[in-house]
Structure formats: C-alpha cells, structure tokens
Amino acid sequence: MKLSEYIINDIKPLNRNSKISDLQLLFNELTYSHIPVENDDHVFLGCFSQTDAHCFETDKTLSQYGYAIEDFFVRNKTLWLDVLEAFARNSTNIMPVLDENNKYLGYYELNDIISLFGESPFFTAPGGIVVIEKGVNDYSLSEISQIVESNNGKVLGAFVSRMKNDVIQITVKIGNVGLSSIIQTFRRYSYNVVSEHEEDSYTESLKERSDYLNKYLNI
C-alpha cells in the first residue's frame, strides 16, 4: 500500500485571520497536538501547538501570534521512515502533507505511521534479536552482515538503538538460524553482546565457572 493512501483530510487548515478562540475550540474537540494554518491564498504556513494555543488571548487572531507558528511538514512522496523521523523531531502526532507545489493535501496520523513499522519483517518475521556494542569508529554494518551470513543466518533488520560516549549499540534481527554461533563470532570480532540469550553457551560457561569458584572458596 502506498503511504499516500494514509493521508487524512478531515481537518482543513485554519485561516491566519481566524480567532484564537476558534483554534482553542478545535483543540478541545480533537486529540491532536497541532493544527495547520494557511494564509488567504490557501498557502500552508505551518502549525500552532495545543500548548501555545491555550496561552493566547481568545479575541486575537492567529496572525497576531505568527511567531509561534511551527514550520514542519512532509511531501506526499516522502518515505515512511523519513515521515516517522519528522514526527519524532517535531514532537507531534499530526503531520501536514504537501505536494510538490506546496498545496496542502491533508495529514498523516502518528499511529498510522507507527503501524507500518509494526508490519515490517523486523517485527513480523520469525527470528531472534541480538544487541551488540562497539566503538563508534570501529563497527561496520557490512561486517555485521558478514558475521551473520557466515553462520548461515539472514539479517532481517538492524538499527542504531543507542550512541553514548563513543560507543554505538546496534539491534539486529536475525532469521533462519540459531544464535549461539553468531553470538560467539560477534565476540571474536570484539563486539560486546549486551542482550541475554538462553542458548548463549559462553554465558552459561561463565556461570558454571563462577559457581564452581564460589564452591571452592566456601570449602
């Protein structure tokens, strides 16, 4: 299904000369964080946030608070991952959609875009998750793929889940094989495996050695 099929157009942008009271009324009726605004020529100007709207004087017009307009939108041909990023970057649950001529077409709703992510093979295909860490200048996605594939696995998806103090954390979804040999290979290539796995023979071996050492010390 094309992403453009998720465009909703039941909310028309308010005119810049509308009253703040009109904006507040819309927010009271809807659950959206922002409402789009246009000028007299029906050109999209941006969005007012719910937080700001309830701080404004009701008898004034939107244009009198033009400084509070937030300028964010996506195109009708924008890829869904970029759309999802735009939602996160602007802390909104509604995303205006414009065509190549800057005509307002409608909006995307956050839950609809998130549902597309949930339908991807990363979530739906059977497989296991491995979370690994390495220095930000030392890791390589091609190396990660090579490690998985050399153990007869298939990478179903991977993303950077954390980056802190020059250490990058990568979450990898792997299908088609058990994880034990892959985990061991990651360690041989100096990746720190931070996720826990029942089939991790290395971890089990460390536990057995630790238990043996504790028994020895207690003799």
N, C-alpha and C positions, 0 to 999 in steps of 0.2 A: 504494500500500500504506500502511495506517495505521501510524504509528510504534509503537503499542501491540503490533503483531504481532512486534516485535523484542524484546519482553520475555522474558527467560530466567528460569526459576525452579528451576534445578537446585541452587542454593545456598540453603539455609534459614539465617536468622539464628541465630547462637549465642545461647543464653540468658545473661543477665548473670551468672548463678551458675556458668557453665562455667569450667573451669580455663584458665589461660593456656597450659598445655601443649596443650590442645585447639585453641586459636587458632593456636599455632605449627605444629601438625601440619597444619592446613588450609592455611596459607601454604606449607608445604613441598610440598604436593600440587598447589597451584594457582599460577597466574601472575598473580593479581590483586594490586593494591596495597592493597586494603582488604577487610575482611569485615564485613558488617552484624551488628548486635546488637539484641536485643529484651529486654523485661522478662518477668516471669512471666505477664502478661496478654496476651502476644504483641503488645505495642505497640512499634513501632520506636523505638529510642533513638539510633542513629547508627552510625558505623563505627570500627573500630580499624584503624590502618595497619600495614603489614608492618614498617616501620622501627621503630615503637614496640614491637610485639609481641615482637620478639627482644631487647628490652632489659629485659623484665619477668621477674619470678621465676616459674618454671613452676608452683609449687604454689599460687599465689594465684589468686583469682577475678577475672574481668573487672570486677566491680563495685568491686573494691579499686583499680582504675585508671580509675575513672569520669571523672576529669579529662582523660583522653587521648582520650575519645570525640569524634569529629569529626561534627558535625551537618550533613550535606548529603544532599539527595535531590531528586527531581523528581516531578511528578504524572504520571499516565498520560495526561493531556491536554496536557502541556507541549509546545510546538512544538519541532521538532528543532534549530533554531538556538539556542534557549534551553538545550536539553539539552547541546548542544556547548559552549556557554559555561560551563555548570555543570561539565563535565569539566575544562575549562581552568582555571577558577577554583580548583578543589579539587585539582588535580594528581593525578588518579586515572584508572584505566582501568575502573572499575566504578561504576555509578550506580544506587543503590536507587530503585525506583519505588513510589510510594504512591498510593492512591486518595483520593477526597475525604474519606474517614473515617479517613485515616492508616493504613489497612491495607496491609501490605507485600505487593506483588504479584509482586516479582521484581526484576530489574535489567537495565539496558542495558549492553552491552559497547562500549567506545570504538571499536573497529574497525568495528562495525556502523553506528554513527552517522556516522563519517567516510565510509564507503562511500556513504551517502545524499548527502553533499555532492558526491562524485565523480560521481554520477549526474545532477546538476543541469545545466541548459543552459549554465551558466557554463563547464563543462568539456567537455560533450559536443557542443554545437552548434558548427558551423564559424564562425570569426571571428578577429579579431585583438585583441591586448591592448595597451592604451596606459596607461602610468603617468604621471600628471601631479601637479604640486605647486603649491600656492598658500598664501597666508596663511590661517590657520585662521578668521579673521573675514571673509575676502574670497571664499571659494569658495561655490558653490551647486550642489547636486545638480540642481536644475531647470535651471540654466544649462548644466551639463554635458550633460544630456539634450537641451537645445535645440540646443547646438552639434553634437552627433552627428546629430540628426534633421534639422537644416537642411542637412546634407550627405548626406541620404538614407540614413543609417545607422540601425541599431537597437541600443539598449542591451540586451545580454543579461545584464548583471550589473555591479555596482560595489560596492566595499567600501573602507573606510579601511584602508590597509595600513601606514601609519606616521604618527606625530604627534610632532614634536620641535621645540622652540624656536619655537613658534607657527606652524610650517609643517606643513601636512597633506598627506599623499601618498595619492592615490586610484588604485586599479587598476580600469580599465574594460574590460569585454569587449564588443567591437563586432562586429556581424554585418551582412551584406548590402551591403558597400561596401568599396572600397579606403580606406586610412587616410591617404593623403597630404593630401587636402583637409581632413580633420578635424584632423590634427595642426597644419596651418597656422592653422586657425581657433582652436584652443586657444591658440596663441601670440599671436594678435591680441587675445585676451581675457586676456592676461597670465598664462596658465598656463605653468609650466615643464614641458616634456616630458622626463622623465628616462629613458624607455625608448628603446632604439635600434631603428630601422626601416630596412630596406633601401630602401623606397620613399620615404623622407623626403627630398624634393628640397632642403629647406632645409639639412639637414645635409650633403648632397652638395655643395651650392653653397659652403658654408663651407669644406669640404675642398679644393675646387678653388681657391678664393681663397687658402687657406693655402699650397697647393702652388705657386701662381703667385708669391706673395710670397717664398717661400723661394728659388725660382729667381732672382728679381730680386735678392735680397740676396746671392746667391752669384756674381753676374756680376762 
